[in-house]
Amino acid sequence: MRKWINVSCPLIMIFLLASFGFKNSVKNQEVPKSLRVNEPTFFSFPKDENFAELPVVLPPFIGNTYIGFKEAVAFKESQGKYGVVNSLGYLGKYQFGVGTLELVGIYNPNYFLLNPELQEKAFKMNIARNKWILRKDIKKYSGLKIGNSHITESGIIAAAHLAGPGNVKKYLRSLGAHDVGDEYGSSVSYYIKRFSGYDISMILPKRNARIQ
């Protein structure tokens, strides 16, 4: 039995390391430097913290409303879990980078990770901020078709959450030629198509939207 363990453990470690390397072998992407996590994010919360005890927001109806939109994005980002930190250091239900959190007025990643209400507010503020930055592009390109995707406001905003509003502008203005993504293989074009057709008009554009 001990001999089998001695042989199998190194093999298991080799397999895990190889799998991790394959997952992250996607080409070097072009998410803006200000929004990119370049090294692991450090936290001081207890390792045995029971995130299962955190309140879970369950929408009464999932459709094409804002609730449907945010829960669809959350499921893609983290399977809707508030306590998630991925291998690159992106945080929470909507997988925010520290740089993006600072743009909406959040400077304590530990507190953010343990506060579902704050995570929901941050998502709203980031939408309002991106709507303001992309207001002209939303008006100009909504209703058009680029590649095999119909352009909608919700698709544009979802793509901005992934790669930043600057890259979404480049994608739209190049008619799809400038298409970037993240380290896990999701792209601007994919988010524009996957999250099209939601009604997120309840979130109004706001210049320099921040949590007070």
MDTraj code that builds the backbone (N, CA, C; nanometers):
import mdtraj as md
import numpy as np

residues = "MET ARG LYS TRP ILE ASN VAL SER CYS PRO LEU ILE MET ILE PHE LEU LEU ALA SER PHE GLY PHE LYS ASN SER VAL LYS ASN GLN GLU VAL PRO LYS SER LEU ARG VAL ASN GLU PRO THR PHE PHE SER PHE PRO LYS ASP GLU ASN PHE ALA GLU LEU PRO VAL VAL LEU PRO PRO PHE ILE GLY ASN THR TYR ILE GLY PHE LYS GLU ALA VAL ALA PHE LYS GLU SER GLN GLY LYS TYR GLY VAL VAL ASN SER LEU GLY TYR LEU GLY LYS TYR GLN PHE GLY VAL GLY THR LEU GLU LEU VAL GLY ILE TYR ASN PRO ASN TYR PHE LEU LEU ASN PRO GLU LEU GLN GLU LYS ALA PHE LYS MET ASN ILE ALA ARG ASN LYS TRP ILE LEU ARG LYS ASP ILE LYS LYS TYR SER GLY LEU LYS ILE GLY ASN SER HIS ILE THR GLU SER GLY ILE ILE ALA ALA ALA HIS LEU ALA GLY PRO GLY ASN VAL LYS LYS TYR LEU ARG SER LEU GLY ALA HIS ASP VAL GLY ASP GLU TYR GLY SER SER VAL SER TYR TYR ILE LYS ARG PHE SER GLY TYR ASP ILE SER MET ILE LEU PRO LYS ARG ASN ALA ARG ILE GLN".split()
xyz = np.array([
    [0.0826, -0.1196, 0.0000],
    [0.0000, 0.0000, 0.0000],
    [0.0873, 0.1264, 0.0000],
    [0.1903, 0.1286, 0.0873],
    [0.2779, 0.2444, 0.0952],
    [0.3532, 0.2650, -0.0358],
    [0.3925, 0.1537, -0.0987],
    [0.4632, 0.1639, -0.2270],
    [0.3733, 0.2263, -0.3320],
    [0.2448, 0.1886, -0.3325],
    [0.1508, 0.2436, -0.4321],
    [0.1345, 0.3935, -0.4105],
    [0.1279, 0.4369, -0.2836],
    [0.1138, 0.5803, -0.2543],
    [0.2362, 0.6574, -0.3018],
    [0.3561, 0.5990, -0.2767],
    [0.4803, 0.6656, -0.3169],
    [0.4882, 0.6853, -0.4670],
    [0.4319, 0.5917, -0.5413],
    [0.4346, 0.6006, -0.6880],
    [0.3269, 0.6934, -0.7395],
    [0.2063, 0.6855, -0.6822],
    [0.0924, 0.7591, -0.7375],
    [0.0955, 0.9069, -0.7058],
    [0.1460, 0.9447, -0.5886],
    [0.1456, 1.0870, -0.5514],
    [0.2225, 1.1749, -0.6493],
    [0.3457, 1.1391, -0.6877],
    [0.4155, 1.2226, -0.7880],
    [0.3400, 1.2306, -0.9196],
    [0.2755, 1.1192, -0.9603],
    [0.2008, 1.1204, -1.0863],
    [0.0830, 1.2164, -1.0779],
    [0.0139, 1.2176, -0.9624],
    [-0.0993, 1.3077, -0.9453],
    [-0.0533, 1.4525, -0.9511],
    [0.0598, 1.4829, -0.8862],
    [0.1117, 1.6195, -0.8884],
    [0.1497, 1.6635, -1.0289],
    [0.2099, 1.5741, -1.1045],
    [0.2476, 1.6061, -1.2431],
    [0.1237, 1.6357, -1.3253],
    [0.0176, 1.5554, -1.3061],
    [-0.1067, 1.5747, -1.3813],
    [-0.1698, 1.7096, -1.3490],
    [-0.1732, 1.7463, -1.2184],
    [-0.2332, 1.8734, -1.1786],
    [-0.1564, 1.9916, -1.2349],
    [-0.0239, 1.9842, -1.2278],
    [0.0581, 2.0931, -1.2811],
    [0.0424, 2.1067, -1.4317],
    [0.0336, 1.9933, -1.4994],
    [0.0156, 1.9971, -1.6453],
    [-0.1188, 2.0552, -1.6814],
    [-0.2232, 2.0213, -1.6040],
    [-0.3565, 2.0734, -1.6317],
    [-0.3599, 2.2236, -1.6128],
    [-0.2951, 2.2718, -1.5051],
    [-0.2927, 2.4157, -1.4802],
    [-0.2210, 2.4883, -1.5924],
    [-0.1122, 2.4326, -1.6374],
    [-0.0359, 2.4957, -1.7447],
    [-0.1151, 2.5027, -1.8726],
    [-0.1941, 2.3989, -1.8994],
    [-0.2743, 2.3996, -2.0213],
    [-0.3834, 2.5050, -2.0150],
    [-0.4471, 2.5168, -1.8983],
    [-0.5560, 2.6125, -1.8842],
    [-0.5087, 2.7542, -1.9053],
    [-0.3854, 2.7824, -1.8667],
    [-0.3355, 2.9182, -1.8753],
    [-0.2415, 2.9400, -1.9920],
    [-0.2515, 2.8545, -2.0936],
    [-0.1624, 2.8671, -2.2078],
    [-0.2208, 2.9550, -2.3175],
    [-0.3347, 3.0216, -2.2884],
    [-0.3956, 3.1109, -2.3856],
    [-0.3007, 3.2256, -2.4145],
    [-0.3068, 3.2802, -2.5337],
    [-0.2161, 3.3870, -2.5736],
    [-0.2230, 3.5050, -2.4769],
    [-0.1155, 3.5813, -2.4698],
    [-0.1111, 3.6991, -2.3838],
    [-0.2177, 3.7980, -2.4280],
    [-0.3085, 3.8336, -2.3385],
    [-0.4255, 3.9100, -2.3774],
    [-0.4052, 4.0586, -2.3544],
    [-0.5060, 4.1376, -2.3937],
    [-0.4905, 4.2815, -2.3942],
    [-0.5892, 4.3513, -2.3025],
    [-0.6251, 4.2907, -2.1918],
    [-0.7035, 4.3614, -2.0921],
    [-0.6197, 4.4801, -2.0434],
    [-0.6791, 4.5980, -2.0269],
    [-0.5996, 4.7164, -1.9895],
    [-0.5157, 4.6926, -1.8648],
    [-0.3949, 4.7489, -1.8629],
    [-0.3045, 4.7297, -1.7500],
    [-0.3666, 4.7743, -1.6196],
    [-0.4465, 4.8831, -1.6239],
    [-0.5067, 4.9352, -1.5005],
    [-0.6099, 4.8407, -1.4421],
    [-0.6660, 4.7529, -1.5251],
    [-0.7701, 4.6613, -1.4784],
    [-0.7184, 4.5202, -1.4596],
    [-0.5959, 4.4928, -1.5040],
    [-0.5425, 4.3569, -1.5029],
    [-0.4810, 4.3235, -1.3687],
    [-0.4991, 4.2010, -1.3241],
    [-0.4308, 4.1514, -1.2047],
    [-0.3039, 4.0814, -1.2511],
    [-0.1886, 4.1339, -1.2126],
    [-0.0612, 4.0814, -1.2602],
    [0.0073, 3.9888, -1.1604],
    [-0.0440, 3.9843, -1.0392],
    [0.0135, 3.8966, -0.9385],
    [-0.0958, 3.8611, -0.8384],
    [-0.0764, 3.7535, -0.7620],
    [-0.1804, 3.7127, -0.6669],
    [-0.2169, 3.8251, -0.5711],
    [-0.3451, 3.8352, -0.5385],
    [-0.3929, 3.9342, -0.4436],
    [-0.3901, 3.8732, -0.3042],
    [-0.3375, 3.9456, -0.2069],
    [-0.3214, 3.8894, -0.0738],
    [-0.4348, 3.9341, 0.0176],
    [-0.4834, 3.8415, 0.0982],
    [-0.5953, 3.8668, 0.1880],
    [-0.5618, 3.8184, 0.3274],
    [-0.6297, 3.8771, 0.4256],
    [-0.6051, 3.8384, 0.5633],
    [-0.7220, 3.7634, 0.6247],
    [-0.8232, 3.7293, 0.5437],
    [-0.9372, 3.6595, 0.6030],
    [-0.8976, 3.5175, 0.6422],
    [-0.9641, 3.4618, 0.7439],
    [-0.9268, 3.3274, 0.7909],
    [-0.9395, 3.2232, 0.6825],
    [-0.8463, 3.1301, 0.6781],
    [-0.8479, 3.0262, 0.5767],
    [-0.9691, 2.9355, 0.5903],
    [-1.0227, 2.9222, 0.7131],
    [-1.1361, 2.8331, 0.7335],
    [-1.2685, 2.9089, 0.7333],
    [-1.2674, 3.0305, 0.6789],
    [-1.3909, 3.1089, 0.6725],
    [-1.4975, 3.0297, 0.5985],
    [-1.6167, 3.0226, 0.6555],
    [-1.7255, 2.9455, 0.5961],
    [-1.8114, 3.0378, 0.5107],
    [-1.7782, 3.0465, 0.3832],
    [-1.8530, 3.1352, 0.2942],
    [-1.9949, 3.0848, 0.2703],
    [-2.0211, 2.9577, 0.3020],
    [-2.1558, 2.9037, 0.2837],
    [-2.2553, 2.9756, 0.3735],
    [-2.2067, 3.0400, 0.4820],
    [-2.2949, 3.1084, 0.5738],
    [-2.3280, 3.2501, 0.5300],
    [-2.2586, 3.2997, 0.4262],
    [-2.2894, 3.4328, 0.3756],
    [-2.4264, 3.4318, 0.3085],
    [-2.5008, 3.5434, 0.3163],
    [-2.6332, 3.5462, 0.2531],
    [-2.6226, 3.5315, 0.1026],
    [-2.7142, 3.4586, 0.0442],
    [-2.7175, 3.4367, -0.1002],
    [-2.8380, 3.5085, -0.1567],
    [-2.8147, 3.5929, -0.2575],
    [-2.9245, 3.6654, -0.3202],
    [-2.9820, 3.5791, -0.4311],
    [-3.1049, 3.5345, -0.4115],
    [-3.1712, 3.4520, -0.5112],
    [-3.2811, 3.5349, -0.5768],
    [-3.2681, 3.5691, -0.7030],
    [-3.3697, 3.6519, -0.7687],
    [-3.5012, 3.5765, -0.7819],
    [-3.6133, 3.6482, -0.7676],
    [-3.7437, 3.5817, -0.7786],
    [-3.7741, 3.5352, -0.9200],
    [-3.7104, 3.5981, -1.0189],
    [-3.7353, 3.5602, -1.1583],
    [-3.6119, 3.5900, -1.2402],
    [-3.5700, 3.4926, -1.3200],
    [-3.4555, 3.5138, -1.4087],
    [-3.5090, 3.5279, -1.5507],
    [-3.4933, 3.6453, -1.6056],
    [-3.5391, 3.6701, -1.7417],
    [-3.4454, 3.7653, -1.8103],
    [-3.5002, 3.8572, -1.8911],
    [-3.4147, 3.9508, -1.9637],
    [-3.4074, 4.0867, -1.8953],
    [-3.4404, 4.0898, -1.7648],
    [-3.4308, 4.2123, -1.6873],
    [-3.2881, 4.2299, -1.6358],
    [-3.2668, 4.3376, -1.5579],
    [-3.1355, 4.3586, -1.4972],
    [-3.0970, 4.2418, -1.4071],
    [-3.1945, 4.1890, -1.3327],
    [-3.1649, 4.0756, -1.2446],
    [-3.1162, 3.9566, -1.3268],
    [-3.1835, 3.9298, -1.4359],
    [-3.1404, 3.8208, -1.5223],
    [-3.0006, 3.8438, -1.5767],
    [-2.9727, 3.9694, -1.6129],
    [-2.8405, 4.0046, -1.6667],
    [-2.7311, 3.9823, -1.5635],
    [-2.7490, 4.0385, -1.4458],
    [-2.6423, 4.0307, -1.3456],
    [-2.6185, 3.8877, -1.2993],
    [-2.7254, 3.8085, -1.2893],
    [-2.7071, 3.6703, -1.2466],
    [-2.6436, 3.5858, -1.3572],
    [-2.6738, 3.6186, -1.4829],
    [-2.6095, 3.5475, -1.5940],
    [-2.4597, 3.5775, -1.5977],
    [-2.4238, 3.7056, -1.5808],
    [-2.2822, 3.7427, -1.5766],
    [-2.2132, 3.6765, -1.4574],
    [-2.2808, 3.6790, -1.3429],
    [-2.2224, 3.6208, -1.2216],
    [-2.1988, 3.4714, -1.2370],
    [-2.2926, 3.4026, -1.3005],
    [-2.2752, 3.2579, -1.3185],
    [-2.1560, 3.2287, -1.4085],
    [-2.1385, 3.3106, -1.5128],
    [-2.0241, 3.2921, -1.6011],
    [-1.8932, 3.3210, -1.5285],
    [-1.8941, 3.4238, -1.4422],
    [-1.7712, 3.4661, -1.3764],
    [-1.7322, 3.3744, -1.2605],
    [-1.8308, 3.3350, -1.1782],
    [-1.7969, 3.2651, -1.0529],
    [-1.8968, 3.1583, -1.0122],
    [-1.9918, 3.1257, -1.1026],
    [-2.1048, 3.0408, -1.0677],
    [-2.1889, 3.1054, -0.9570],
    [-2.1843, 3.2375, -0.9500],
    [-2.2677, 3.3127, -0.8571],
    [-2.2226, 3.3099, -0.7134],
    [-2.0950, 3.2838, -0.6872],
    [-2.0450, 3.2687, -0.5500],
    [-1.9693, 3.3935, -0.5064],
    [-2.0113, 3.4508, -0.3957],
    [-1.9497, 3.5739, -0.3467],
    [-1.8069, 3.5540, -0.2972],
    [-1.7746, 3.4383, -0.2437],
    [-1.6450, 3.4192, -0.1798],
    [-1.5340, 3.3702, -0.2684],
    [-1.5519, 3.3736, -0.4003],
    [-1.4538, 3.3163, -0.4920],
    [-1.3384, 3.4126, -0.5176],
    [-1.2168, 3.3591, -0.5136],
    [-1.0975, 3.4296, -0.5628],
    [-1.0318, 3.3357, -0.6628],
    [-1.0196, 3.3783, -0.7892],
    [-0.9649, 3.2854, -0.8885],
    [-0.8121, 3.2831, -0.8835],
    [-0.7523, 3.2033, -0.9686],
    [-0.6079, 3.1812, -0.9641],
    [-0.5280, 3.3068, -0.9969],
    [-0.5921, 3.4073, -1.0568],
    [-0.5235, 3.5316, -1.0921],
    [-0.5500, 3.6428, -0.9917],
    [-0.6353, 3.6161, -0.8923],
    [-0.6620, 3.7156, -0.7895],
    [-0.7855, 3.7992, -0.8116],
    [-0.8707, 3.7636, -0.9092],
    [-0.9962, 3.8357, -0.9288],
    [-1.0965, 3.7916, -0.8233],
    [-1.1800, 3.8869, -0.7779],
    [-1.2542, 3.8694, -0.6537],
    [-1.4054, 3.8627, -0.6705],
    [-1.4664, 3.7718, -0.5955],
    [-1.6085, 3.7760, -0.5702],
    [-1.6982, 3.7259, -0.6809],
    [-1.8246, 3.7516, -0.6630],
    [-1.9307, 3.7018, -0.7508],
    [-1.9107, 3.7467, -0.8953],
    [-1.8631, 3.8700, -0.9134],
    [-1.8469, 3.9251, -1.0483],
    [-1.7005, 3.9333, -1.0915],
    [-1.6113, 3.8791, -1.0100],
    [-1.4691, 3.8690, -1.0438],
    [-1.4079, 4.0042, -1.0803],
    [-1.4044, 4.0929, -0.9826],
    [-1.3432, 4.2241, -0.9994],
    [-1.1932, 4.2176, -0.9736],
    [-1.1180, 4.2939, -1.0505],
    [-0.9787, 4.3182, -1.0187],
    [-0.9684, 4.4334, -0.9205],
    [-0.8586, 4.4409, -0.8464],
    [-0.8410, 4.5458, -0.7467],
    [-0.8444, 4.6842, -0.8122],
    [-0.7862, 4.6973, -0.9315],
    [-0.7856, 4.8249, -1.0009],
    [-0.9252, 4.8743, -1.0331],
    [-1.0136, 4.7858, -1.0761],
    [-1.1517, 4.8234, -1.1064],
    [-1.2253, 4.8636, -0.9795],
    [-1.2015, 4.7906, -0.8712],
    [-1.2659, 4.8258, -0.7439],
    [-1.2273, 4.9674, -0.7008],
    [-1.1017, 5.0029, -0.7189],
    [-1.0585, 5.1373, -0.6807],
    [-1.1264, 5.2441, -0.7654],
    [-1.1542, 5.2116, -0.8919],
    [-1.2221, 5.3076, -0.9789],
    [-1.3630, 5.3397, -0.9290],
    [-1.4275, 5.2438, -0.8613],
    [-1.5631, 5.2680, -0.8103],
    [-1.5625, 5.2987, -0.6606],
    [-1.4432, 5.3242, -0.6034],
    [-1.4347, 5.3732, -0.4671],
    [-1.4182, 5.2692, -0.3583],
    [-1.3686, 5.1496, -0.3922],
    [-1.3491, 5.0434, -0.2929],
    [-1.1997, 5.0156, -0.2802],
    [-1.1474, 5.0274, -0.1582],
    [-1.0028, 5.0144, -0.1367],
    [-0.9666, 4.9032, -0.0381],
    [-1.0662, 4.8286, 0.0070],
    [-1.0408, 4.7202, 0.1015],
    [-1.0897, 4.5880, 0.0424],
    [-1.0020, 4.5136, -0.0263],
    [-1.0449, 4.3881, -0.0906],
    [-1.0979, 4.2852, 0.0083],
    [-1.0419, 4.2817, 0.1296],
    [-1.0897, 4.1861, 0.2299],
    [-1.2359, 4.2118, 0.2641],
    [-1.2667, 4.3373, 0.2919],
    [-1.4033, 4.3749, 0.3275],
    [-1.4975, 4.3503, 0.2103],
    [-1.4514, 4.3854, 0.0906],
    [-1.5320, 4.3634, -0.0296],
    [-1.5677, 4.2164, -0.0462],
    [-1.4716, 4.1289, -0.0291],
    [-1.4922, 3.9860, -0.0514],
    [-1.5940, 3.9283, 0.0455],
    [-1.6001, 3.9834, 0.1663],
    [-1.6895, 3.9310, 0.2691],
    [-1.8222, 4.0061, 0.2767],
    [-1.8486, 4.0946, 0.1805],
    [-1.9674, 4.1786, 0.1864],
    [-2.0484, 4.1667, 0.0572],
    [-2.1458, 4.0762, 0.0530],
    [-2.2260, 4.0581, -0.0689],
    [-2.2978, 4.1850, -0.1138],
    [-2.3491, 4.2629, -0.0192],
    [-2.4186, 4.3859, -0.0553],
    [-2.3257, 4.4828, -0.1264],
    [-2.2027, 4.4938, -0.0800],
    [-2.1050, 4.5814, -0.1436],
    [-2.0692, 4.5315, -0.2834],
    [-2.0625, 4.4010, -0.3015],
    [-2.0338, 4.3445, -0.4334],
    [-2.1434, 4.3809, -0.5330],
    [-2.2697, 4.3768, -0.4878],
    [-2.3803, 4.4131, -0.5766],
    [-2.3750, 4.5615, -0.6121],
    [-2.3416, 4.6458, -0.5151],
    [-2.3297, 4.7896, -0.5412],
    [-2.2158, 4.8178, -0.6387],
    [-2.1044, 4.7469, -0.6207],
    [-1.9899, 4.7675, -0.7100],
    [-2.0261, 4.7314, -0.8535],
    [-2.1017, 4.6243, -0.8715],
    [-2.1411, 4.5849, -1.0069],
    [-2.2277, 4.6927, -1.0709],
    [-2.3217, 4.7484, -0.9947],
    [-2.4069, 4.8549, -1.0470],
    [-2.3253, 4.9788, -1.0823],
    [-2.2342, 5.0170, -0.9936],
    [-2.1531, 5.1362, -1.0183],
    [-2.0657, 5.1184, -1.1417],
    [-2.0123, 4.9990, -1.1591],
    [-1.9268, 4.9745, -1.2753],
    [-2.0073, 4.9799, -1.4051],
    [-2.1318, 4.9318, -1.4007],
    [-2.2190, 4.9433, -1.5185],
    [-2.2445, 5.0903, -1.5501],
    [-2.2803, 5.1688, -1.4472],
    [-2.3078, 5.3117, -1.4688],
    [-2.1861, 5.3828, -1.5264],
    [-2.0703, 5.3503, -1.4734],
    [-1.9452, 5.4108, -1.5211],
    [-1.9193, 5.3725, -1.6668],
    [-1.9318, 5.2434, -1.6989],
    [-1.9059, 5.1978, -1.8361],
    [-2.0106, 5.2493, -1.9345],
    [-2.1349, 5.2635, -1.8878],
    [-2.2381, 5.3202, -1.9757],
    [-2.2024, 5.4640, -2.0144],
    [-2.1482, 5.5392, -1.9194],
    [-2.1096, 5.6774, -1.9507],
    [-1.9947, 5.6803, -2.0518],
    [-1.8944, 5.5993, -2.0278],
    [-1.7780, 5.5970, -2.1170],
    [-1.8176, 5.5514, -2.2569],
    [-1.9108, 5.4581, -2.2649],
    [-1.9489, 5.3974, -2.3939],
    [-2.0808, 5.4528, -2.4492],
    [-2.1298, 5.5638, -2.3954],
    [-2.2623, 5.6131, -2.4321],
    [-2.2767, 5.6394, -2.5822],
    [-2.1732, 5.6961, -2.6448],
    [-2.1808, 5.7247, -2.7886],
    [-2.1770, 5.5967, -2.8708],
    [-2.0970, 5.5002, -2.8265],
    [-2.0862, 5.3735, -2.8995],
    [-2.2133, 5.2900, -2.8845],
    [-2.2741, 5.2939, -2.7658],
    [-2.4013, 5.2228, -2.7455],
    [-2.5066, 5.2777, -2.8408],
    [-2.5128, 5.4099, -2.8508],
    [-2.6115, 5.4733, -2.9388],
    [-2.5832, 5.4425, -3.0858],
    [-2.4570, 5.4438, -3.1241],
    [-2.4204, 5.4269, -3.2646],
    [-2.4318, 5.2834, -3.3132],
    [-2.3921, 5.1860, -3.2302],
    [-2.3794, 5.0483, -3.2786],
    [-2.4941, 4.9557, -3.2375],
    [-2.5752, 4.9940, -3.1393],
    [-2.6859, 4.9080, -3.0984],
    [-2.7821, 4.8869, -3.2147],
    [-2.8189, 4.7629, -3.2368],
    [-2.9076, 4.7273, -3.3474],
    [-2.8342, 4.6820, -3.4719],
    [-2.7031, 4.7071, -3.4776],
    [-2.6235, 4.6609, -3.5909],
    [-2.5771, 4.5176, -3.5674],
    [-2.5178, 4.4592, -3.6681],
    [-2.4643, 4.3241, -3.6562],
    [-2.3165, 4.3269, -3.6934],
    [-2.2349, 4.2704, -3.6058],
    [-2.0914, 4.2571, -3.6316],
    [-2.0582, 4.1088, -3.6256],
    [-2.0039, 4.0569, -3.7345],
    [-1.9820, 3.9126, -3.7413],
    [-2.1142, 3.8411, -3.7334],
    [-2.1282, 3.7491, -3.6391],
    [-2.2553, 3.6786, -3.6213],
    [-2.3272, 3.7232, -3.4945],
    [-2.2959, 3.8445, -3.4480],
    [-2.3541, 3.8942, -3.3234],
    [-2.4347, 4.0216, -3.3477],
    [-2.5534, 4.0254, -3.2893],
    [-2.6322, 4.1483, -3.2877],
    [-2.5851, 4.2326, -3.1704],
    [-2.5576, 4.3591, -3.1961],
    [-2.5026, 4.4464, -3.0939],
    [-2.6161, 4.5064, -3.0108],
    [-2.6069, 4.4883, -2.8793],
    [-2.7049, 4.5452, -2.7862],
    [-2.6308, 4.6117, -2.6714],
    [-2.7037, 4.6957, -2.5997],
    [-2.6423, 4.7643, -2.4854],
    [-2.5892, 4.6658, -2.3823],
    [-2.6675, 4.5641, -2.3504],
    [-2.6253, 4.4695, -2.2462],
    [-2.5015, 4.3910, -2.2884],
    [-2.4928, 4.3558, -2.4161],
    [-2.3748, 4.2854, -2.4644],
    [-2.2505, 4.3724, -2.4560],
    [-2.2658, 4.4993, -2.4917],
    [-2.1537, 4.5943, -2.4841],
    [-2.1064, 4.6097, -2.3403],
    [-2.2005, 4.6227, -2.2471],
    [-2.1645, 4.6432, -2.1061],
    [-2.1018, 4.5178, -2.0466],
    [-2.1520, 4.4017, -2.0836],
    [-2.0910, 4.2767, -2.0351],
    [-1.9474, 4.2638, -2.0851],
    [-1.9256, 4.2992, -2.2115],
    [-1.7902, 4.2928, -2.2675],
    [-1.6977, 4.3925, -2.1992],
    [-1.7509, 4.5089, -2.1607],
    [-1.6704, 4.6078, -2.0885],
    [-1.6318, 4.5560, -1.9506],
    [-1.7188, 4.4791, -1.8889],
    [-1.6864, 4.4178, -1.7598],
    [-1.5701, 4.3200, -1.7765],
    [-1.5663, 4.2516, -1.8882],
    [-1.4591, 4.1547, -1.9142],
    [-1.3267, 4.2229, -1.9453],
    [-1.3271, 4.3148, -2.0409],
    [-1.2017, 4.3628, -2.0987],
    [-1.1803, 4.5124, -2.0875],
    [-1.2723, 4.5839, -2.0238],
    [-1.2590, 4.7278, -2.0120],
    [-1.3260, 4.8000, -2.1280],
    [-1.3811, 4.9196, -2.1046],
    [-1.4527, 4.9923, -2.2099],
    [-1.3647, 5.0307, -2.3279],
    [-1.2363, 5.0536, -2.3050],
    [-1.1472, 5.0901, -2.4150],
    [-1.1383, 4.9818, -2.5200],
    [-1.1268, 4.8579, -2.4778],
    [-1.1192, 4.7471, -2.5737],
    [-1.2519, 4.7237, -2.6449],
    [-1.3626, 4.7540, -2.5767],
    [-1.4932, 4.7407, -2.6426],
    [-1.5074, 4.8466, -2.7513],
    [-1.4621, 4.9677, -2.7232],
    [-1.4631, 5.0722, -2.8268],
    [-1.3827, 5.0272, -2.9490],
    [-1.2643, 4.9726, -2.9257],
    [-1.1798, 4.9278, -3.0365],
    [-1.2481, 4.8169, -3.1151],
    [-1.3151, 4.7251, -3.0444],
    [-1.3856, 4.6152, -3.1122],
    [-1.4962, 4.6708, -3.2026],
    [-1.5775, 4.7595, -3.1486],
    [-1.6900, 4.8129, -3.2248],
    [-1.6417, 4.8981, -3.3423],
    [-1.5453, 4.9835, -3.3171],
    [-1.5009, 5.0768, -3.4212],
    [-1.4176, 5.0090, -3.5292],
    [-1.3654, 4.8905, -3.4985],
    [-1.2944, 4.8124, -3.6010],
    [-1.3863, 4.7090, -3.6647],
    [-1.5148, 4.7134, -3.6265],
    [-1.6153, 4.6172, -3.6747],
    [-1.5722, 4.4723, -3.6485],
    [-1.5150, 4.4527, -3.5314],
    [-1.4811, 4.3176, -3.4881],
    [-1.3384, 4.2746, -3.5128],
    [-1.2597, 4.3559, -3.5807],
    [-1.1224, 4.3162, -3.6117],
    [-1.0353, 4.3149, -3.4858],
    [-1.0626, 4.4073, -3.3947],
    [-0.9857, 4.4129, -3.2690],
    [-1.0649, 4.3398, -3.1611],
    [-1.0358, 4.2131, -3.1427],
    [-1.1106, 4.1296, -3.0484],
    [-1.0127, 4.0684, -2.9490],
    [-1.0224, 4.1084, -2.8234],
    [-0.9316, 4.0573, -2.7212],
    [-1.0111, 3.9815, -2.6154],
    [-0.9379, 3.9120, -2.5286],
    [-1.0043, 3.8341, -2.4256],
    [-0.9194, 3.8220, -2.3018],
    [-0.9608, 3.7319, -2.2133],
    [-0.8873, 3.7129, -2.0890],
    [-0.8062, 3.5845, -2.0929],
    [-0.7424, 3.5539, -1.9813],
    [-0.6527, 3.4394, -1.9743],
    [-0.7259, 3.3052, -1.9783],
    [-0.8589, 3.3098, -1.9618],
    [-0.9359, 3.1854, -1.9631],
    [-1.0070, 3.1627, -2.0961],
    [-0.9807, 3.2486, -2.1950],
    [-1.0325, 3.2236, -2.3286],
    [-1.1601, 3.2965, -2.3649],
    [-1.2177, 3.3755, -2.2733],
    [-1.3377, 3.4531, -2.3066],
    [-1.2966, 3.5804, -2.3797],
    [-1.3757, 3.6198, -2.4790],
    [-1.3396, 3.7344, -2.5622],
    [-1.4502, 3.8391, -2.5624],
    [-1.4166, 3.9580, -2.6125],
    [-1.5150, 4.0649, -2.6268],
    [-1.6317, 4.0183, -2.7131],
    [-1.6014, 3.9567, -2.8263],
    [-1.7076, 3.9114, -2.9171],
    [-1.7977, 3.8073, -2.8511],
    [-1.7395, 3.7197, -2.7700],
    [-1.8170, 3.6160, -2.7020],
    [-1.9135, 3.6784, -2.6011],
    [-1.8657, 3.7757, -2.5231],
    [-1.9520, 3.8395, -2.4242],
    [-2.0613, 3.9225, -2.4908],
    [-2.0270, 3.9898, -2.6003],
    [-2.1275, 4.0693, -2.6721],
    [-2.2411, 3.9803, -2.7213],
    [-2.2069, 3.8616, -2.7683],
    [-2.3099, 3.7695, -2.8174],
    [-2.3838, 3.7010, -2.7038],
    [-2.3114, 3.6531, -2.6047],
    [-2.3730, 3.5739, -2.4975],
    [-2.4682, 3.6569, -2.4122],
    [-2.4358, 3.7842, -2.3903],
    [-2.5154, 3.8654, -2.2989],
    [-2.5976, 3.9723, -2.3717],
    [-2.6332, 3.9452, -2.4953],
    [-2.7140, 4.0399, -2.5715],
    [-2.8619, 4.0294, -2.5317],
    [-2.9343, 4.1387, -2.5509],
    [-3.0795, 4.1350, -2.5384],
    [-3.1371, 4.1513, -2.3996],
    [-3.0558, 4.1851, -2.3000],
    [-3.1098, 4.2114, -2.1663],
    [-3.1473, 4.3601, -2.1547],
    [-3.2480, 4.3873, -2.0732],
    [-3.2894, 4.5250, -2.0492],
    [-3.2210, 4.5750, -1.9224],
    [-3.1164, 4.6547, -1.9395],
    [-3.0454, 4.7096, -1.8235],
    [-3.0614, 4.8618, -1.8193],
    [-3.1756, 4.9102, -1.8722],
    [-3.2001, 5.0543, -1.8791],
    [-3.2195, 5.1158, -1.7411],
    [-3.2468, 5.0331, -1.6393],
    [-3.2659, 5.0866, -1.5045],
    [-3.1365, 5.1465, -1.4477],
    [-3.0205, 5.1031, -1.5009],
    [-2.8928, 5.1598, -1.4574],
    [-2.8576, 5.2742, -1.5535],
    [-2.8554, 5.3953, -1.5014],
    [-2.8304, 5.5114, -1.5862],
    [-2.6811, 5.5404, -1.5968],
    [-2.6385, 5.5946, -1.7103],
    [-2.4971, 5.6328, -1.7235],
    [-2.4610, 5.7373, -1.6182],
    [-2.3424, 5.7248, -1.5606],
    [-2.2991, 5.8216, -1.4607],
    [-2.1494, 5.8422, -1.4724],
    [-2.1115, 5.9659, -1.4928],
    [-1.9700, 5.9985, -1.5029],
    [-1.9005, 5.9782, -1.3691],
    [-1.7874, 5.9088, -1.3710],
    [-1.7097, 5.8831, -1.2488],
    [-1.7965, 5.8237, -1.1380],
    [-1.8777, 5.7242, -1.1730],
    [-1.9661, 5.6589, -1.0747],
    [-1.8826, 5.5930, -0.9660],
    [-1.9143, 5.6255, -0.8406],
    [-1.8411, 5.5713, -0.7275],
    [-1.9353, 5.5449, -0.6109],
    [-1.9002, 5.4485, -0.5289],
    [-1.9756, 5.4200, -0.4084],
    [-1.9380, 5.5226, -0.3013],
    [-2.0380, 5.5897, -0.2481],
    [-2.0140, 5.6961, -0.1487],
    [-2.0059, 5.6364, -0.0089],
])
top = md.Topology()
chain = top.add_chain()
for i, resn in enumerate(residues, 1):
    res = top.add_residue(resn, chain, resSeq=i)
    for name in ("N", "CA", "C"):
        top.add_atom(name, md.element.get_by_symbol(name[0]), res)
traj = md.Trajectory(xyz[None], top)
